[in-house]
Amino acid sequence: MASTSERFDTAGPEGDTTLAAITHLLALFTSVVGPLVVYVVSDDAFVKENARNAINWQI
């Protein structure tokens, strides 16, 4: 089993983690629409994973 630090090292540059956090905040205001737009537009796997998580929380 991977250690905690190894699991969280999958994040990309700082901008990607910021966009992932913004995706979760968008979910509070736009329900599923905001994270869905980020999921479709983003190319980064980390951001897409967080957008999927935000969508799942809203469903």
N, C-alpha and C positions, 0 to 999 in steps of 0.2 A: 504494500500500500504506500502511496506517495505521501511524503510529509506535507504539512500545511503550506510551507513556503513554495514547494514545487508545484502545487496545484494552482497557486495564484500567480505564478510567473508566466502564465500564458497571455497576459495582457500585452498589448502592443505599446506604441508610443503614448505619451501623455495625452495627446489629443483624442486617441481612441478611448481611453478610460473616461475622459470628460464627456465624450459623445454617448458612451454607455450610461453614464449617470444622468445625462440630460434625457435620454430615452425613458428612463424610469420616472423622471419628473413629468415628462410629457404625458405619460399614462395617467397621471393624476388629473390632468386638465382635459385631455382629449380622448380618454378611454382607450380603445383599441387602435384608433386611427393614427395617432402620432407614432407609436412604436411600429406599426405596420409600414408606414412610410419610410422610417429609418431602416427597417429590415429590407425593404425592396431596394432602396438607394445605396446602402452601404456595401462595400466590398470586403470589409474586415470581418474575420470569423468571430472575434471577440465581441464586436458590436452586434453582430447578427445574433449571437447566443444571448446577449443581454436583452435585445429586442424581443426575441422569442420568449424569454422569461417574463418580461413586462406584459406581453400579450397574454400569456398563460395566467398571470396573476389577475388580469382584468376579466378574463373569462370566468 
